[in-house]
Structure formats: C-alpha cells, structure tokens
C-alpha cells in the first residue's frame, strides 16, 4: 500500500518528499531507498522496537516501512488536461491514500519570494482547487461508466446492478461539489459497487501544512485554518517545515536532538507525518523478536493471524497451525518471554484470531 504526495506547484511538495527519503537513508539497519525517481520507501518511526530491544538482545532492528509517491504538481484545469493533467490524475488514482501538501508560509526562508501559481497565499483555496479537479475527474469516470453498467444490468448482472446504484447515488453528490468518501453506502453491495469504480475522492486525505521555520508547530493563522478544516472533515493535519526537515535529515542523532530542542520540537515533523500516513492507510504493526532480528511487520487492521503470518512468508500462511502471542506491554511488565509464559500470558491463538496492534508473535506452521 502506498500514499501519494500531491499539491500545487511551489508548495514544497518535492522538498518534503526528498527530506523524507533522505531521512530514511540515514538508518544503517534498513534498506531504505528510492525505488524510482518519484517513489520512495521510508521508515515508520516506532518507539516500541527499542522497548522490545530493552528486554531481548538482537543483532539488528528493522522498522516497518511506507511507500510514498511524489506525484507531479497539479494546476487548475488538470481534469481538462491542463499541466500534466491526465498523467497527474492517473498517478493519484493508483495510490491508496493522499497526502496533500499545502503552502502555509508567505515567502521562502531568507526572504526569497516564491511565486504561488495562483498569485497569492490561501491554503483553503488551494485545497479546494485540488478537490474540485479530483471531483471533476470522478464525474467523468461515473458518466463514462454508467451506460456500460446499465447495459450489463439488463443482462441480470448483479455486480453491475450494484454499480448502477452506486453511480446514481454519487452523481448528484459530486455535482454538488462533495467528495465520494462523504457518502455512506446503503448496503454492502453498494459499497462494493463504489469500490469497483476506482474513484479518486474515495481515498482518505491527510494535510501536510508546509509552515515557516518561525512557526514549526503550525500555530499561525494559515496552518490553523487548515487544522480546523481537517477537523471538520474528520481528517488530520500535520504541520511540517520543509526547510527544517531538510536540515534535520542531514544531521547525526546528537546534532538532530540539539536542533530539535532549539526549535521547541519533540521530534522531526516527518516522523509525525509518516506515522499519520501509516494510520491513514489503515495499517498496523506486529512484531517478531529473536537473537537475529527484532522486526516490525505491516498488515491492514483487521487481518487474522494466518494473513499476518503470510506477510513473513507465504508458506507460513499456507501451513499455519497456531500463533503464540503476547503484547509489548506484557514484556514491559514481566521483563522476559520466559516470565510471560510462566505467568500464563503467552496466548495460543488459532486461525480466527484478529491481530492487534503491538502483538509480538511466534508462528507455528507445517508445509
């Protein structure tokens, strides 16, 4: 699963992407890399890994990772082919969630004037500009899909019937300027119909407010307006100063801590952004721990134990027998796996067990 970083030109989108990927490259224990010029794999900050390491000796620690796609800047009229138009929209369509970078600073650090594509700084207008283009693109998708779905429905195609119902429910909503994710499906069939349409505005959105270095925690009026909008939408906003994050990504840990303290920050904003994007995608982590490695593994929330085992190796899922499970909090309380077993807190779970965030697992399998 991956998140796409989008935004208008000159909002700091690529600067943030480069800071994210270079920050990941600082870790010697994990193969963070840029896969393509516009795709990067970055670590998901997770303090629980060090907690586990405090009780279990190991050779290396491997965090979970997140795929990020730096998508070319959008301009007004993209849905009609302006700028990179269709290329931009096709890339957004392929990701699972959207991180929208919004400019919340007037001029660049040092006083350099960076011209905004719209001629002035207004983050709420910028958010609306992108939203409108995505809605217009989805309207085109629905209008193209409806005749085909109606023909299939006449042939007693149940899936097509659900798709027709979904399209007819969404068309007036989108025409009214609202996003598809704001619609509550009437039933499971309609929900599947909506999913089959591949609409961009069904994707969850996280706002990254690119703030001035004098306001790293985003308390100024521009960032505050974005935070309030995110709250009304049930979304999230993370304030990030691209300049600060670029500088932090080049420092060693001691210098990084000193700079953070000087800026009044408890951690790099990119850590918060990555963690928020991970949550936005509906992901969670479980852990395996032993003398060779302590590792965080990524699964969608709601996965069962065999699916989690399959993330490690497909053979584990195919031959799944059971899982021995405890939580990180059990380890903190009882100090060792031996003590956890002796206290009866090492649970034996079968195929129907729904994995919980922060589970530590040993999988038993037979192939």
N, C-alpha and C positions, 0 to 999 in steps of 0.2 A: 504494500500500500504506500501511496506517496501523496505529498502535499505540493501544490503548485504555488509559487510566489508570483503574484500579479500586482500591477499598479500602472498608473500613468507614467509617461516619461519624466525623468528628472525628479523622482520622489525618493531615490536612494535604494531602489529595489535590488539592483545588481551588487551594490556595495554591501548590503546586508547578506546577500547570498554568498559573496566572496568571503566575508568575515566568518560566516557560519562554517563554510567548508575548510577554511584555513585554521579555524579554531579546532576543528576535529582532527586535522592533520598533526596537531601537537602531541597527541597521545601516542606513545610508543607501543602500547599493548593492543591496539586495534587498527585494522586495515582501513581507515577512513580514506576515501579517495573520491576524486571527481570521475564519474563513470564516463560522461560525455561532457562537451563544453558547457552544457546547461543542466546537467544532472549531478547532484552530489549526495553522498551518504554521510550523515553527521551523527555523532553520539547523542544518546538521550541521557542527560545528567540524572544520576540515580545514587543518592547517598546510601541506599540500602546495601549496595555492593561492598562498600567499605565496612559497614556494620557486620555483614556476614564474614568478611575477611578478619575482623577483630576476634572471631571465635574459631575460624577454620583456616589453617595455613594452606597456601596455594602458590603455584608458580606464576599465574597470570590472572588478570581480571578483565573480563570482556563485557562492556555495556551493550544494551540494546542499541539499535540504530534506526534512523529515519531517512527515507529518501525524499529529497527536495528537488523540485524542478524550477529553474529560473526561466519564466515564460516571458517572451518578448513584450515590450511595453504596448499597452493599448491606447488608442486615441478615440475620440468621439467619432462615431460613424463606422466603427470596426465591423458591426453586423452587416454593413453595406459594402464591406471590402476596403474601407479606409485604412491607411497604415499597413500593418501586416495582416489586418482583418481576419480572413478565414484561417490563416496559419495560427494566429493567436487563439482563436476560438476553438480550433481543433485540439490544441495542446491543453487548454483548460478542460475540455471535455474528457480528456484521458486521465486526469488526476482524480483522487478520491476526496480531497478537501482543498480549500482555497485559503492561502494566507495573503491578505491584501495589504500591501504597504501603502501607507497614507502619509503624505508630507505634512508635518506639523511644526515646521520651522520656517522662518522668513527667508533669511539668507544663509549661505554656507558658512561654516566656521572660518574666521579670518575676514569676514565681511564680503567675500566673493558673492556676487549676485548670480544665482542660478535661475534662469528664466523658467517659469512654470508654463506648461503647454497651454493652460487656459488664461494666462496673463495675470493671475492673482492667486493668493494662497487661501484656499477654502476646502478643508478636508471633507466636510459633509457633502459638498458639491461633487468632489472627486469620487467619493464612494458611490454617489447616485449615478454619476456618469458611467462607471463600470457596471453598476447594477442594471441600468437601462439597456446597455449593449448586450448583456447576458440574457436579459428578458426578451429582447427583440430576436436574438438568435434562437431562443427556445420557442418563441412563437412561430418562427419559420419551420422549426422541427415539427411542431404539432400540426401546423397547417399542411405540411407535406405528408405526415404520417396518417392523418385522418381518413382520406379517401381509400388508401390501401387497407387500413384496419376495417373500415366499413365493408369493403368487398369481402374480406376474409370472414367477417362476422356473418355475412349472408350464407356462407358455407358452413355454418354451425361450428365455427372455431371458437371455443370457449375463451382461449387466451386473447383472441382478437376482440371479443366482446368486452373483456375487462379493459383492454387498451382503449377501445372507443369510449367507454365510461370515463376512464381517466382523462382522456383528451378533452372531452366535453366539459368535464369539471374544471380543468385547468385553463382552458382558453379564456373564459371571462376573467379569471383571476389575473392572468398575465396581461391581458388587455387593460386591466385596471392598474397596471404598474406594480403588481405584487409578485414576489418570488414564489416558485413552486414549493419550496420547503415550508412555506407558511400554510400549506393546505393539509388538512387531516383526512386521510383516505377513509371512505365509508366502510371498507371491509378489506380483508387480506387480498382478495382477488384484485381489487382496485389498486392496492399498494403494489402488488406485483406488476400490474399494468403500467403504473407510473415508473417503476424501476426499469422496466424494459425499454422505456423511451430514451433513457440516457440524457436527461435534461441537466444543463449546467447549474440551474438555480435550485436544484435539489441538494447540491453539495453544501456541507457546512462551511462557514466562513469565520476566520479569525483575523482581527485587525491588528496590524503591526504599525503603531504610530511612531514614525521617524521624527524624533524630537531634537531640539537644540541641546548642545552639551551643557548649557546653563540650566537645563531642566530635565536631567536624566530620568527622573521618576514620573515624568509626564503630568505635572500638576498645573501647567499653563492652560490658558483658555482653549487653544486649538486641540490639544490632546484630551482635555476634559470633555469637549464636545463629542469626540469620538467614543470615549468611555461611556458617556451617557447613551449614545446611540446603540452601542453594543449591549448595554444593559436592557434597553427597551426591546431589542431583538432576541434576547436570551443568548447572545453570543459573548465573545471575550475580546478584550483589547489588551495588548502588551506594549508599553512604551519602550522604545529602543532608540538609542542614539548611534547611528551608523558609524560616525567618526570615532566615538569612544570604543565601540565594539571592534572596529578595525585595529585600533591601537592595542586593545587588550589581547586580541588574538595572536599578537606577535611577541607577547611578554612571557617570561617564565613564571612559575607559580608564585614565588615570593614577590616579584615586582607587580604581578597582577593583583595580589591581595592588597599591596600598598596603594595602588592606583584606585582600586575599588573603595578603600577606606577614605581616600582623599575626595572621591566623588560622592560619598554618602550612599554607596550602593552595597548591598549584602552579597550579591553575586552578579556575574555578567547577565545582562538582559537577554542575551542569546540563549542562555540556559533556560530562562523562563519561557522564551518563545518556542524553543524546541519541545519542552515538556508540554506546553499548551497545545502545540500542533499534534503531538502524540496522543493526547487525550481527545482532541477534536476528531481524530480518525477512529475513535472508539477502540483504542488499543490498551493493553495492559501487559505487565511483565510477570513472568515466573522465573525461578532460579534453579540452576543445578550447581552443586558445590562439592569440590573434592580437591585432592592434592595437586592435580594438573591444572585445573582452572575453576574459577567461580564465574558464572556466566548468566547474564540476563537474556531471556528469550521473549520474543514478541508474539502475542496472539490477540485476536479480536476478543473483546469482553464477551462472555457467554460461551466460549469454547469449552468443550468437555475434555476430560483427561486424555483420551486417545488422540484427539486432534492436537493437543499440546505436545504429546509425545512425538507425533508425526512431524512437528516443526524441527525437532532434533534430527530425526531420520525417518524416512518413510517406513522402514522395517519396524520401527517402534510402534507405529500406529497399526500396521497390519497384524502384528503379533502381540498386541497389547494384552497383558494379563491383569495387572493392577499397578497402582501408584502408591508409594509411601510418601506422605505429605506432612509437612509442618509449616508454620509461619515464621517469618523473620522475628516477630515479637516473641514467639516461643523460644527462639535461640537467644534473644537478648535476656529473657527472664531466666532460662535454665542453663545457659552458657555452653552447652555441647549437645551434639546429636545423641550421645550415649545417655545423657541426663534426660533428654526429651523422651527417649524410648522408655527409660525406667519410670518416668512419671506418667506413662500411658498417653502421651500427647503426640506420638508419631501415628498418624491416622492411616489406615489402609483404605484406599478408595478404588472403586470399580469404574466400569465404562460410562456410567451415567453421571459421574461426578463433574460438576461445573466448576472450572478453575476460578480461583480467587486471586486478586492482585496480591503480590508478595508471598505467594506459595513457594516453598522450597521443596523440590521433588526428586525422588528416585523412581525410575520407571522399570518395571519388570515386564519382559516380553519374551516371546518364543516364536521363531520363524523356521 
